[in-house]
Amino acid sequence: MNIDLQSALQDFLDRNPDLPEGDGNDVSAENADTRPAAVSADRLDIILEKKGRGGKKATIITGFTGSDSELAELASALKRKLATGGSA
């Protein structure tokens, strides 16, 4: 099954008009060393992992540097926006 990621992303954005606009910065691996300090300081890494879960996949988000209450609030907002479960 081939998925056209560009059109899938556009469909997602069309269904969620309240998402904030991006700033257009390209933070790909090729230009990681030239990234402004402000961007790398607020960076969250998203990892798809299936190790230790009986083959089931889980999305792990790392790099958050806030208080435990801010983390719980962010996790709650992500779960609500993405219509999924999860834990902080």
C-alpha positions in Angstrom: 0.0 0.0 0.0 1.6 3.3 -1.1 0.7 6.4 0.9 1.3 9.8 -0.6 2.6 11.5 2.5 2.4 15.0 1.0 -1.3 14.6 0.3 -1.9 12.9 3.7 -0.3 15.7 5.5 -2.3 18.3 3.5 -5.5 16.4 4.3 -4.5 16.4 8.0 -3.8 20.2 7.9 -7.1 20.8 6.1 -9.0 19.0 8.8 -7.2 20.9 11.6 -7.3 24.6 10.7 -6.6 25.7 14.3 -3.0 24.4 14.2 -0.4 27.1 14.4 1.5 28.1 11.2 5.1 26.9 10.9 8.0 29.3 10.6 9.3 27.7 7.4 12.7 26.7 8.9 14.2 23.6 7.4 15.7 21.6 10.3 16.7 18.5 8.3 19.8 16.4 9.2 21.8 18.1 6.4 21.7 21.5 8.1 21.6 20.4 11.7 24.9 22.1 12.5 23.8 25.5 11.1 20.5 25.5 13.1 20.0 28.6 15.2 20.5 28.1 19.0 16.9 29.0 19.8 15.6 26.3 17.6 17.8 23.5 18.9 17.1 24.6 22.6 13.4 24.0 22.1 13.7 20.8 20.1 11.6 17.7 20.7 12.7 14.4 19.2 9.9 12.0 18.0 10.9 8.4 17.9 8.9 5.4 16.6 9.8 2.4 18.8 8.6 -1.1 19.0 11.2 -2.7 21.2 9.9 -4.4 24.3 6.2 -4.1 23.4 5.6 -7.4 21.7 6.0 -5.9 18.2 3.5 -3.1 18.9 4.7 0.4 18.0 4.9 3.4 20.3 5.7 7.0 19.6 8.2 8.4 22.1 8.7 12.1 22.4 11.9 13.2 24.2 13.7 16.5 24.9 11.0 18.3 26.9 12.6 20.7 29.4 9.8 21.9 31.6 8.2 21.1 35.0 6.3 17.9 35.6 3.0 19.9 35.6 3.9 21.4 32.2 4.8 18.0 30.9 1.4 16.6 32.0 -0.4 19.6 30.4 1.5 19.1 27.1 0.8 15.3 27.1 -2.9 16.0 27.7 -3.1 18.5 24.9 -1.3 16.2 22.5 -3.5 13.3 23.4 -6.6 15.4 22.9 -5.4 16.9 19.5 -4.3 13.6 18.2 -7.2 11.6 19.6 -5.0 8.9 21.1 -4.0 7.6 24.5 -0.6 7.8 26.2 1.2 8.7 29.3 3.7 11.3 30.5 
